[in-house]
Amino acid sequence: MRSPRRYIVWRVRTLIRDFFGLKLGVFIVLLIVTTLAFRSGSISEISKSVGDRWQEETLIAEFEFPLYKSEDSLRAERQRMREATEPIFYPFPEARQQTRGMADSIAASLDAVFNAYTDYLIGARRDSIAAGTDLSPQQLSTATVQDSLLFMDLRLHAPIRLSGSIWRHLGWDYARRSPDMPTSTRLAPTESPLFERILDAIADRSQRLQLQGVLDVPIDSVLTEYLTVRDTLAQTFEQRTVTSVVGHHEARERIRVWLEETVLQGNSHLSATAIFQFIEAIFVPSLIYQPGPTELRRREAEALILPVRGMVAEGEEIVRNGERITPAIKQKLDSLERERGSELSATQGRLQLLGQLLLGLTVVGIFGIFLRNARPEIFRSNKFILLLALFYAVVVVSFGIVIRFAPTQFIYAVPVVIVSVLLTVIFDSRMAFFGTFV
């Protein structure tokens, strides 16, 4: 006869063999999956939509609670606040000086380009006179070819991009002022070349606009009536009307129109694209938009918007029996539900988790006990245990996804019936019934 001590040792080993190892791991995994399938936090008790009729008893506020704004209303109010918040710009005091400096620098570069072009024209004319006839580019002298190559190289590296016809037009205007050009084509050197007059006019007009204030963004992007100019060095703020400043595109267009009316005076050789190339190369805005400080100011303005629009007094009637739910009533119902949900404390949350663990432990434990006592041949097979665990996990995970992210009617898409059929085919009807019930 087996001694009590040996019997206890044998039972302990049997339990370890049966429950610890793979089966214990499967049990823990199923317990975790079951617990996670539950919805955390408060569960909505009022599931009514606008237009539905209230079929329950007349609802009275049992306590005073705030009337929360709807998400759409709160979002729209915040957007209006953002649009009404003045943007912040920093002044750029060096704008006028930088504009003049860039104009002088570009003028020096273009002077070298057109000087090389003039040397090329004079050399080509000299070679043609020496030969007694017009020469093709391949018949020109080495010095003239070098001047042509220098012109092309300087043009390629110039700080402004122009078409070939514009380069030749401006170069011819420059070359005609050279004393080495023929008298019939020579211009009196009473005025500067056209490119210099264009650069000077753009710089002068830009400096005037910069004194007024030129934004580095389109004027249409400023939605407020005023804007703030913040000088961090002087620690000053200045509020200016939008009509007192000029947007970037508007300033460019003003300069172009003024240039055509004064300097060009109907000169059709220079297209609007070429004029804008000159303007973009020189023009510098004097008010720089600051997205970081502006966004900070907008967020501070948004924070001033309260999420509530009033209070619902204790004992106030919220909705009567048979009354159709309007947006105002729906807002009160949502506020009541939200206030009830906020009462879920940390202790209640832990108790909720404990209840979910106990329920999961009960469900998985009952099924394990059923297998251990009623179907020991299945319980001893790790292959069958893994198969049953897979079926169980698929159903539980499907339920968890549906109750979180899908409409209520999608709960019928959970494959419970398919699992029941599979259990019947693989095992028997008793196993299918108990498995489906669990």
C-alpha positions in Angstrom: 0.0 0.0 0.0 1.3 3.5 -0.9 2.2 5.6 2.0 0.5 9.0 2.5 3.8 10.8 2.0 4.5 9.1 -1.3 0.9 9.7 -2.4 1.2 13.4 -1.7 4.5 13.6 -3.6 2.9 11.7 -6.5 -0.1 14.1 -6.6 2.2 17.1 -6.6 4.2 15.7 -9.5 1.0 15.0 -11.3 -0.3 18.5 -10.8 3.0 20.0 -11.9 3.1 17.8 -15.0 -0.6 18.5 -15.9 -0.8 22.2 -15.1 2.6 23.7 -15.2 4.5 24.1 -18.4 2.6 24.5 -21.7 -0.9 24.3 -20.1 -0.1 26.9 -17.5 1.3 29.2 -20.2 -1.8 28.7 -22.4 -4.0 29.4 -19.3 -2.2 32.6 -18.6 -2.4 33.8 -22.2 -6.1 33.1 -22.4 -6.7 34.9 -19.1 -4.8 38.0 -20.4 -6.7 37.9 -23.7 -10.0 37.6 -21.9 -9.3 40.5 -19.6 -8.1 42.8 -22.5 -11.3 42.0 -24.4 -13.4 43.9 -21.9 -13.9 47.6 -22.5 -12.0 49.7 -20.0 -13.5 52.7 -18.2 -17.1 53.6 -18.0 -19.6 52.1 -20.4 -22.2 54.4 -21.9 -25.6 54.0 -20.4 -27.4 56.5 -22.7 -27.1 55.4 -26.3 -29.6 57.8 -28.0 -29.2 59.8 -31.1 -30.7 63.1 -32.3 -34.2 62.3 -33.6 -34.8 59.3 -31.5 -37.7 59.3 -29.0 -37.0 58.9 -25.3 -38.9 55.7 -24.3 -37.8 55.6 -20.7 -39.1 57.5 -17.7 -38.7 61.3 -17.6 -35.1 62.0 -16.8 -34.4 64.4 -14.0 -30.9 65.7 -13.1 -30.1 64.0 -9.8 -27.2 66.3 -9.2 -25.8 69.6 -10.6 -23.4 69.1 -13.5 -21.8 71.3 -16.2 -23.2 71.5 -19.7 -20.3 70.5 -22.0 -20.0 71.8 -25.5 -20.1 69.3 -28.3 -16.8 68.4 -29.9 -17.9 70.0 -33.2 -18.9 73.2 -31.5 -15.7 73.3 -29.4 -13.6 72.7 -32.5 -15.3 75.4 -34.5 -15.0 77.9 -31.6 -11.3 77.1 -31.3 -10.8 77.5 -35.0 -12.5 80.9 -34.9 -10.3 81.9 -32.0 -7.2 80.9 -34.0 -8.3 82.9 -37.0 -9.0 85.9 -34.8 -5.6 85.8 -33.1 -3.2 88.4 -34.5 -0.1 86.9 -36.2 3.4 88.1 -35.0 6.0 89.6 -37.3 9.6 90.6 -36.5 11.0 93.7 -38.2 14.1 93.4 -40.4 15.9 96.7 -40.0 18.6 95.8 -42.5 16.1 95.2 -45.3 16.7 98.6 -47.0 20.5 98.3 -46.6 20.5 94.8 -47.9 18.4 95.7 -50.9 20.8 98.4 -51.9 23.8 96.1 -51.4 22.3 93.4 -53.5 21.4 95.8 -56.2 25.0 97.1 -56.3 26.4 93.6 -56.2 24.2 92.4 -59.1 25.1 95.5 -61.1 28.8 94.8 -60.8 28.3 91.2 -61.9 26.1 92.2 -64.9 28.6 95.0 -65.8 31.3 92.3 -66.2 28.9 90.2 -68.3 28.0 93.0 -70.7 31.5 94.2 -70.9 32.6 90.8 -72.2 29.7 90.9 -74.6 30.8 94.4 -75.8 34.3 93.2 -76.3 32.9 90.3 -78.4 30.8 92.6 -80.6 33.8 95.0 -81.1 36.1 92.1 -81.9 33.7 90.5 -84.4 33.3 93.9 -86.1 37.1 94.3 -86.2 37.6 90.9 -87.7 34.9 91.5 -90.3 36.4 94.8 -91.4 39.9 93.1 -91.7 38.4 90.4 -93.8 36.3 92.8 -95.9 33.1 90.7 -95.3 30.9 89.4 -92.6 32.4 86.3 -90.9 30.7 83.3 -89.4 31.4 82.5 -85.7 33.9 79.8 -86.8 36.0 82.4 -88.8 36.5 84.8 -86.0 39.8 85.4 -84.4 41.0 83.7 -81.3 40.7 86.8 -79.1 37.1 87.4 -80.2 36.2 83.7 -79.6 37.7 84.1 -76.1 35.5 87.1 -75.4 32.4 85.2 -76.6 33.3 82.2 -74.3 33.9 84.6 -71.4 30.5 86.2 -72.0 28.8 82.8 -71.9 30.6 81.8 -68.8 29.9 85.0 -66.9 26.3 84.8 -68.0 26.0 81.2 -66.7 27.3 82.2 -63.3 25.4 85.5 -63.0 23.1 86.0 -60.0 20.1 86.4 -62.2 18.6 84.1 -64.8 17.4 85.6 -68.1 16.6 84.2 -71.5 19.1 84.5 -74.4 17.1 87.2 -76.1 17.0 89.3 -72.9 20.7 88.9 -72.4 21.4 90.1 -76.0 18.9 93.0 -75.7 20.5 94.3 -72.5 24.0 93.6 -73.8 23.3 95.5 -77.0 22.0 98.4 -75.0 25.2 98.3 -72.9 27.5 98.0 -76.0 26.0 100.9 -77.9 27.4 103.2 -75.2 31.0 102.1 -76.0 33.1 104.7 -78.0 34.5 101.8 -80.1 31.1 101.0 -81.5 30.1 102.5 -85.0 28.8 106.0 -84.8 25.5 105.0 -86.5 24.7 102.6 -83.6 26.3 104.4 -80.8 24.2 106.0 -78.0 25.1 109.2 -76.2 26.5 108.3 -72.8 24.1 110.7 -71.1 22.3 108.0 -69.2 23.3 104.7 -67.6 22.7 101.3 -69.3 19.2 99.9 -69.1 20.1 97.2 -66.6 21.5 99.7 -64.2 18.4 101.9 -64.4 16.3 98.8 -63.8 18.3 97.8 -60.7 18.3 101.3 -59.3 14.6 101.8 -59.9 13.8 98.4 -58.2 16.0 99.2 -55.2 14.5 102.7 -54.8 10.9 101.5 -55.0 11.7 98.6 -52.7 13.2 100.8 -50.1 10.1 103.0 -50.1 7.8 100.0 -49.6 10.0 98.7 -46.9 9.5 101.9 -44.9 5.8 101.2 -45.2 6.2 97.5 -44.2 6.4 94.6 -46.6 5.4 91.1 -45.3 7.3 88.0 -46.4 3.9 86.2 -46.9 0.9 87.0 -49.0 -1.4 89.6 -47.5 -4.4 87.1 -48.0 -2.8 84.8 -45.4 -3.4 87.3 -42.7 -7.0 86.8 -41.6 -7.1 89.4 -38.9 -7.7 93.1 -39.1 -4.5 93.8 -37.2 -1.1 92.2 -36.8 1.6 92.5 -34.2 5.2 93.7 -34.9 7.4 92.5 -32.1 10.9 94.0 -31.9 12.9 91.7 -29.6 15.9 93.9 -29.4 14.0 97.0 -28.4 11.5 95.0 -26.4 8.6 96.8 -28.1 5.2 95.7 -29.5 3.4 97.6 -32.2 -0.1 96.8 -33.4 -0.6 97.7 -37.1 -3.6 97.4 -39.4 -3.3 95.0 -42.3 -4.1 97.8 -44.7 -1.0 99.7 -43.6 1.4 97.0 -44.8 2.0 95.3 -48.2 2.1 91.6 -48.9 5.0 90.0 -50.7 3.1 89.4 -54.0 1.4 92.7 -53.9 4.8 94.5 -53.4 6.3 92.7 -56.4 3.4 93.6 -58.6 3.6 97.3 -57.5 7.3 97.4 -58.3 6.7 95.8 -61.7 3.9 98.2 -62.7 5.9 101.2 -61.6 9.0 100.0 -63.4 7.1 99.6 -66.7 5.5 103.0 -66.4 8.7 104.9 -65.6 11.9 103.1 -66.7 10.8 100.8 -69.5 8.0 103.0 -70.9 6.6 100.5 -73.3 9.9 98.5 -73.9 8.4 95.3 -75.2 11.7 93.3 -75.2 11.5 92.8 -71.4 8.8 90.3 -70.4 7.0 90.3 -67.1 9.0 87.1 -66.2 12.3 88.9 -66.8 11.2 91.9 -64.7 10.2 89.6 -61.8 13.7 87.9 -62.1 15.2 91.3 -61.4 12.8 92.0 -58.5 13.3 88.6 -56.9 17.0 89.0 -57.0 16.9 92.3 -55.1 13.7 92.5 -53.1 13.9 91.8 -49.3 10.8 91.9 -47.1 11.0 94.1 -44.0 8.5 92.2 -41.8 9.2 88.5 -41.2 6.4 86.1 -40.1 7.1 84.2 -36.9 5.2 80.9 -37.0 6.5 79.7 -33.6 5.4 82.7 -31.5 2.2 83.0 -33.5 1.3 79.4 -32.8 2.1 79.9 -29.1 -0.2 82.9 -29.0 -3.0 80.9 -30.7 -2.7 78.1 -28.3 -2.9 80.5 -25.4 -6.0 82.0 -26.9 -7.5 78.5 -27.4 -6.8 77.7 -23.7 -9.1 80.5 -22.7 -12.1 78.7 -24.3 -14.0 76.8 -21.7 -15.3 73.4 -22.6 -18.6 74.1 -20.8 -21.4 76.6 -21.7 -23.4 76.6 -18.5 -24.8 74.3 -15.7 -27.7 72.0 -15.4 -29.3 72.5 -12.0 -30.2 69.6 -9.7 -33.8 68.6 -10.2 -33.9 70.1 -13.7 -35.9 68.1 -16.3 -33.6 66.8 -19.0 -36.0 64.9 -21.2 -39.6 63.7 -20.9 -41.0 60.3 -21.8 -41.9 60.2 -25.5 -40.1 63.4 -26.3 -38.0 63.5 -29.4 -34.3 64.1 -28.7 -33.0 67.4 -30.1 -29.4 68.6 -30.3 -29.8 70.6 -27.1 -31.2 67.5 -25.2 -28.5 65.3 -26.7 -25.9 67.7 -25.4 -27.4 67.5 -21.9 -27.5 63.7 -22.1 -23.8 63.6 -23.2 -22.8 66.0 -20.4 -24.6 63.8 -17.9 -22.9 60.7 -19.2 -19.5 62.4 -19.2 -20.0 63.6 -15.6 -21.0 60.1 -14.5 -17.9 58.7 -16.2 -15.6 61.2 -14.5 -16.7 59.8 -11.2 -14.8 56.6 -11.9 -11.9 57.0 -9.5 -8.6 55.1 -9.6 -9.9 52.7 -6.9 -13.0 52.0 -8.9 -10.8 51.4 -11.9 -8.7 48.9 -10.0 -11.9 47.2 -8.8 -13.1 47.0 -12.4 -9.9 45.4 -13.5 -10.1 42.9 -10.6 -13.6 42.0 -11.6 -12.5 41.4 -15.2 -9.7 39.2 -14.0 -12.0 37.2 -11.8 -14.5 36.7 -14.6 -11.8 35.7 -17.0 -10.3 33.3 -14.4 -13.7 31.8 -13.8 -14.5 31.3 -17.5 -11.1 29.8 -18.4 -10.9 27.8 -15.1 -14.3 26.2 -15.6 -13.4 25.1 -19.1 -10.1 23.7 -17.9 -11.8 21.8 -15.1 -14.3 20.4 -17.6 -11.5 19.2 -19.8 -9.6 17.8 -16.8 -12.5 15.7 -15.5 -14.8 15.1 -18.5 -12.3 14.8 -21.3 -9.0 13.8 -19.8 -7.7 12.5 -23.2 -8.1 16.0 -24.7 -6.6 17.6 -21.6 -3.5 15.5 -21.8 -2.9 16.3 -25.5 -0.9 19.6 -25.9 -2.0 19.6 -29.6 -5.7 19.7 -28.7 -5.1 22.2 -25.9 -3.4 24.6 -28.4 -6.2 24.1 -31.0 -8.9 24.9 -28.4 -6.9 27.9 -27.2 -6.7 29.2 -30.8 -10.5 28.8 -31.3 -11.1 30.6 -28.0 -8.7 33.4 -28.7 -10.2 34.1 -32.1 -13.7 34.4 -30.7 -12.6 36.6 -27.7 -10.4 38.9 -29.8 -13.2 39.3 -32.4 -15.6 40.3 -29.6 -13.1 42.8 -28.3 -12.6 44.4 -31.7 -16.3 44.7 -32.4 -17.3 46.2 -29.0 -14.5 48.8 -29.4 -14.4 49.9 -33.0 -17.5 48.6 -34.8 -21.2 49.3 -34.7 -23.3 47.1 -32.5 -24.8 45.1 -35.3 -21.4 43.8 -36.3 -21.4 41.6 -33.1 -23.2 39.0 -35.2 -20.1 38.8 -37.4 -18.1 37.1 -34.6 -17.6 33.5 -35.8 -19.1 31.7 -32.8 -21.2 29.3 -35.0 -18.2 28.4 -37.1 -16.2 27.5 -34.0 -19.1 25.4 -32.7 -19.3 23.5 -36.0 -15.5 22.9 -35.9 -15.7 21.7 -32.3 -18.4 19.3 -33.3 -16.5 18.0 -36.3 -13.2 17.6 -34.5 -14.5 16.4 -31.2 -18.2 15.8 -30.4 -21.4 17.7 -29.7 -20.9 17.7 -25.9 -17.5 19.4 -26.4 -19.1 21.9 -28.9 -22.0 22.7 -26.5 -19.8 23.4 -23.5 -17.2 25.3 -25.6 -19.9 27.5 -27.1 -21.5 28.1 -23.7 -18.2 29.2 -22.2 
